[in-house]
Amino acid sequence: MPVCFTFIGWHNCGKTTVAEKVVKALVKGGYSVGVIKSTKHTSLAPNPEGSDSRRFKAAGASSVALACPDQLIVFDRNKRFGLEYLAFQLFPEADIVVGEGFKNDPDAFKIEVARKEISTELLVDRVPNVVALVSDFGAGRENWFHIDDIDELVKFIERTFLDARDLEPRVEMFGDHGKVRLKHFIRNALKGVLFGFISSLRNTQGIKALEIRIKK
């Protein structure tokens, strides 16, 4: 399961430009990166010239998905899944999945992008789980980065999301109502029970990852 976060901000504030630069820096650092962009537009062509999806692919993202209200550009019906579940389903082998949008997703970690001539008010004061602010004006807030200081922003992303990812067993669970939060000992227990069980089955040698769907 990749770690993931998303960039949020008002229209034309520069989210895509900042996200594109961060993707390039992460790819240059050796990470496999997926991108999921949320949009309000409908009935879009999959990958036209000049589109943001093409920009992210050019930046080095190994996978890109466009999440519209009426479709995923995988051309599947979008059931309004949150960022983490989409990352889990679409790009499980990525090291990190960078989102754009998803500001109302209650579980997604968010980095707000703001510009003084556009962002008349900050979303950090209105939506949950905003962990950093990127802007062209000093906001006097913790984890603030100038919009041109991509290197420091990437270092923060690595410290916050990547350095600690192997400290927890990588066990994720999603139910009908979203992500199920699991404590450390439950993650360890599930991992031990499931891998212990499949080790007794034929043709399971060398399995390092499991994906199980259970319907009651």
Sequence and secondary structure as in RCSB ss.txt:
>XXXX:A:sequence
MPVCFTFIGWHNCGKTTVAEKVVKALVKGGYSVGVIKSTKHTSLAPNPEGSDSRRFKAAGASSVALACPDQLIVF
DRNKRFGLEYLAFQLFPEADIVVGEGFKNDPDAFKIEVARKEISTELLVDRVPNVVALVSDFGAGRENWFHIDDI
DELVKFIERTFLDARDLEPRVEMFGDHGKVRLKHFIRNALKGVLFGFISSLRNTQGIKALEIRIKK
>XXXX:A:secstr
  EEEEEE STTSSHHHHHHHHHHHHHHTT  EEEEEE S  S  SS TT HHHHHHHTT SEEEEE SS BTTT
B      HHHHHHHH TT SEEEEE  TT SSS EEEEE TTT SS GGGTSS EEEEEESS    TTEEETT H
HHHHHHHIIIIITTGGGS     EETTEE    HHHHHHHHHHHHHHHTTSTT TT          
